[in-house]
Amino acid sequence: MFIHKIDENVSLKLIELNDTERVFELTEQSRSHLREWLPWLDFTKNVEDTKEFIQGCLKGYAENKSLNTVILFNEEIVGVAGFNSINWSNKTAYIGYWLGEEYQGKGIMTKVAKALTNYAFNHLNLNKVEIRAAVENKKSRSVPERLGFMNEGSIRQAEWLYDHFVDHTVYGVLAEEWREND
């Protein structure tokens, strides 16, 4: 089992099928909160839907196209984060994340995004890491901003969110910038 310890309280663990129940439970507990910004909540109605998501994550990992982890806080699963996709041709990883509502505001996601960015540059030898978030999603946008990612602009109507489109802000950091500032 792959576990990356970030600090005494926070770790990342490669997502596994035996995480299905807890990830679904966390989704249920935070459903209305997460639904504000994540488009997949209406498609995650039962444990089987979460199991299919995890199977897709494992397939992406096996094919070297993605890397998804569960976030452990005091050894309990509190969210999911990772590289939703890795573009090896362009040497770019795209970080995605979500955290259970009761675990927000503790600095967990900033630590996680920093660790993933370090991993992308120091272990995968990538050149760029991107994080995208809805323009109005200030909590999600604050993560790359705290880490010194550059605001590279916005994409209009980038995502369909249940009954409307939302624009995305694109943040990026290059390996050379990260090493200078880390």
Rosetta blueprint (number, residue, H / E / L):
1 M L
2 F L
3 I E
4 H E
5 K E
6 I L
7 D L
8 E L
9 N L
10 V E
11 S E
12 L E
13 K E
14 L E
15 I L
16 E L
17 L H
18 N H
19 D H
20 T H
21 E H
22 R H
23 V H
24 F H
25 E H
26 L H
27 T H
28 E H
29 Q H
30 S L
31 R H
32 S H
33 H H
34 L H
35 R H
36 E L
37 W L
38 L L
39 P L
40 W L
41 L H
42 D H
43 F H
44 T L
45 K L
46 N L
47 V H
48 E H
49 D H
50 T H
51 K H
52 E H
53 F H
54 I H
55 Q H
56 G H
57 C H
58 L H
59 K H
60 G H
61 Y H
62 A H
63 E L
64 N L
65 K L
66 S L
67 L E
68 N E
69 T E
70 V E
71 I E
72 L E
73 F E
74 N L
75 E L
76 E E
77 I E
78 V E
79 G E
80 V E
81 A E
82 G E
83 F E
84 N E
85 S E
86 I E
87 N E
88 W L
89 S L
90 N L
91 K L
92 T E
93 A E
94 Y E
95 I E
96 G E
97 Y E
98 W E
99 L E
100 G L
101 E H
102 E H
103 Y H
104 Q L
105 G L
106 K L
107 G L
108 I H
109 M H
110 T H
111 K H
112 V H
113 A H
114 K H
115 A H
116 L H
117 T H
118 N H
119 Y H
120 A H
121 F H
122 N H
123 H L
124 L L
125 N L
126 L L
127 N L
128 K E
129 V E
130 E E
131 I E
132 R E
133 A E
134 A E
135 V L
136 E L
137 N L
138 K H
139 K H
140 S H
141 R H
142 S H
143 V H
144 P H
145 E H
146 R H
147 L L
148 G L
149 F L
150 M E
151 N E
152 E E
153 G E
154 S E
155 I E
156 R E
157 Q E
158 A E
159 E E
160 W E
161 L L
162 Y L
163 D L
164 H L
165 F E
166 V E
167 D E
168 H E
169 T E
170 V E
171 Y E
172 G E
173 V E
174 L E
175 A H
176 E H
177 E H
178 W H
179 R H
180 E H
181 N H
182 D L
